[in-house]
Amino acid sequence: QVHLVESGGGLVPAGASLILSCAASGRIYSINGMGWYRQFPEMQRELVASITRGGSTNYGDSVKGRFTISGDSAKITVYLQMNSLKPEDTAVYYCSVDSHYWGQGTQVTVSS
């Protein structure tokens, strides 16, 4: 069983920055990649950013240039640096391992 613990969400004004963290623990034998997804009310989760074991990154179009994903393989932790936040970034953000294991989600609210 893999357990993911997210932290760093909150309420911030537009233009502010936040850092989300996600630490994985449990029976982790091999990870191909970790990522952040977000979900708006009554909508499917969408990719925010992902990072592979080799360090390759991928970003959703709406966050390119504003968000940065990074990872610490020794700690099995992934971070999401979010800059220039917009009200439309308001969502529940989920951490994922290999798009198979999921965290409980952390709320990010950006006020206008």
QUIVEN-V728932 format. One record per helix or strand. SS is the DSSP state (helix for helix, strand for strand). FROM is the first residue (numbers start at 1). TO is the last residue. If there is no record, write none. Layout:
SS,FROM,TO
SS,FROM,TO
This chain:
strand,2,7
strand,10,13
strand,18,26
strand,33,39
strand,46,52
strand,57,59
strand,67,72
strand,77,82
helix,87,89
strand,91,97
strand,101,102
strand,106,111
